[in-house]
């Protein structure tokens, strides 16, 4: 079983998206629970990246592939 934590220090992982703009949620007329859907970003944003919550410079051992957190097999932290 893979544990999803920073392989360098054990801290929690985060997904960070560099973003300049605003997030917009559309409220469904039949379901006001807008928190159940991912918001639509409006503006310029960069690629999402998995980072360490304690130190964004750590090598976490993970990467995002098509929106899924996967092991980064090229990372030396798995050796």
C-alpha contacts under 8 A as a table, 3 or more apart, distances in Angstrom:
res1	aa1	res2	aa2	distance
4	X	12	X	7.63
4	X	13	X	7.07
5	X	10	X	5.35
5	X	11	X	5.71
5	X	12	X	5.06
5	X	13	X	5.50
5	X	52	X	7.89
5	X	60	X	7.39
6	X	9	X	5.64
6	X	10	X	4.65
6	X	11	X	5.24
6	X	12	X	6.27
6	X	13	X	6.08
6	X	51	X	7.96
6	X	52	X	5.72
6	X	58	X	7.74
6	X	59	X	7.44
6	X	60	X	4.45
6	X	61	X	6.81
7	X	10	X	5.77
7	X	59	X	7.14
7	X	60	X	5.09
7	X	61	X	5.67
7	X	77	X	6.22
7	X	78	X	7.81
8	X	58	X	6.31
8	X	59	X	6.15
8	X	60	X	6.03
8	X	61	X	7.85
8	X	77	X	6.91
11	X	52	X	6.36
11	X	53	X	6.22
11	X	54	X	6.03
12	X	52	X	6.32
12	X	53	X	5.60
12	X	54	X	7.56
13	X	50	X	6.64
13	X	51	X	5.77
13	X	52	X	4.86
13	X	53	X	5.57
13	X	60	X	7.79
14	X	50	X	5.70
14	X	51	X	5.32
14	X	52	X	6.16
14	X	53	X	5.87
15	X	48	X	6.40
15	X	49	X	5.50
15	X	50	X	4.60
15	X	51	X	6.17
16	X	48	X	5.58
16	X	49	X	5.40
16	X	50	X	6.42
16	X	51	X	6.88
17	X	45	X	6.87
17	X	46	X	6.08
17	X	47	X	6.11
17	X	48	X	4.47
17	X	49	X	6.52
18	X	45	X	5.50
18	X	46	X	5.10
18	X	47	X	7.11
18	X	48	X	7.31
19	X	43	X	7.50
19	X	44	X	6.09
19	X	45	X	4.22
19	X	46	X	6.42
20	X	43	X	6.01
20	X	44	X	5.47
20	X	45	X	6.12
21	X	41	X	7.28
21	X	42	X	5.76
21	X	43	X	4.32
21	X	44	X	6.30
21	X	45	X	7.83
22	X	41	X	6.04
22	X	42	X	5.43
22	X	43	X	6.49
23	X	39	X	5.84
23	X	40	X	5.71
23	X	41	X	4.61
23	X	42	X	6.09
24	X	39	X	5.44
24	X	40	X	5.19
24	X	41	X	6.30
24	X	42	X	7.15
25	X	34	X	6.35
25	X	37	X	7.89
25	X	38	X	7.71
25	X	39	X	4.92
25	X	40	X	6.39
26	X	34	X	6.92
26	X	39	X	7.85
27	X	31	X	7.12
27	X	32	X	5.56
27	X	33	X	7.36
27	X	34	X	5.65
28	X	31	X	5.06
28	X	32	X	5.82
28	X	33	X	7.91
28	X	34	X	7.48
29	X	32	X	6.84
31	X	34	X	7.64
33	X	36	X	6.08
34	X	37	X	6.12
35	X	38	X	7.36
41	X	45	X	7.90
48	X	64	X	7.37
49	X	63	X	6.82
49	X	64	X	6.33
50	X	60	X	7.53
50	X	62	X	6.65
50	X	63	X	5.70
50	X	64	X	6.44
50	X	69	X	7.69
51	X	55	X	7.74
51	X	56	X	5.25
51	X	57	X	7.65
51	X	58	X	7.42
51	X	59	X	7.93
51	X	60	X	6.45
52	X	55	X	5.35
52	X	56	X	5.02
52	X	57	X	7.47
52	X	58	X	6.23
52	X	59	X	7.80
52	X	60	X	6.15
53	X	56	X	6.46
55	X	58	X	5.70
59	X	75	X	7.55
59	X	77	X	7.39
60	X	77	X	7.76
61	X	71	X	6.01
61	X	72	X	5.20
61	X	73	X	7.54
61	X	75	X	5.64
61	X	76	X	7.74
61	X	77	X	5.96
61	X	78	X	6.88
62	X	69	X	6.49
62	X	70	X	5.53
62	X	71	X	4.49
62	X	72	X	4.65
63	X	69	X	5.75
63	X	70	X	5.52
63	X	71	X	6.31
63	X	72	X	5.55
64	X	67	X	5.77
64	X	68	X	5.39
64	X	69	X	4.75
64	X	70	X	6.12
65	X	68	X	5.23
65	X	69	X	6.46
65	X	70	X	6.63
72	X	75	X	5.49
73	X	76	X	7.85
73	X	78	X	7.18
75	X	78	X	6.39
76	X	79	X	5.44
